[in-house]
Each structure stands twice: as C-alpha cells, then as structure tokens.
Amino acid sequence: MKTTRKDLVLSLVIGLAIVSLVFTISADRGFSLVHRLSDGCFTAGVLLCGVGGIFFCANKGAFNLLGFSASYARKLITGWGKDPANEGHDAYYNYCVRQVEKEPKPFAHFLIGGAAYLAAAIVFLVIYFMMG
C-alpha cells in the first residue's frame, strides 16, 4: 500500500484539471482572478480528499456488505457472475475474512493532493480578502 511519486503527480494533475475546469466555468460570472483560483482549488481539494476518504473507508471494510449483497443479488437475478456460495462465501463472515486478506488500495496520494489544493485555496482566499 505504498504511495508512489507517480500516484501523487497523477492526483495533482487531476486536481489541476478540476481547477482549470472550475476556473473556466466561472469566467463569465464576473469573479476576480483570485476568487476563481480560490474556488477551483477548494473544489479540487474537497473532491480529492473525498475520494481518498472513500478509499480509506473501503480499505477498512465499510462497503463489504454492499459488495457481498450486490454480487449475491446479481447471481440470483441474472445468473451471471460468480456465485458467492461456490467460492466459500456462503456466509457474510467468510466474505469479510477474504476481503481482509486482500491488499488494501493506496489512498494517501489523494489525501495529500487534496490537502495541497485546500492549502492553496486558503492562501488565495486570504489574498482575496486582503484585496478588499
């Protein structure tokens, strides 16, 4: 679950794309440059931290019940997919035990990138308030 430099750069690039999207959308509303930068950085920071938080919760097993019930219902209704009973997932407990054994997904790069964009948003907000 090691966060690599490549992952961090990717999350920063995704955040930059979000900033540029919000920046261009708010261009016709008459906001100042610093206001638009603050809004864009805040939006990118909240979205990246939210995705990182969702991955963190998923690693801790918050969505196990949803995954188990969805796979079981899909097999019952459509007949497609893997049958949880055939894979030793006859009980929810066994499913959770197998999920714990899986390698957790990295999430720190989203939180670090989001925190960087939130810090930039605070800096732009202070500059905006100092401008008057």
Buried (B, 14 or more C-beta within 10 A) or exposed (E): EEBEEEBBEBBBEBBBEBBEEBBEEBEEEEBEEBBBBBBBBBBBBBBBBEBBBBBBEBBEEEBBEEBBEEBBEBBEEEEEBEBBEEEEBEEBEBBBEEBEEEEEEBBBBBBBBBBBBBEBBBBBBEBBEEEE
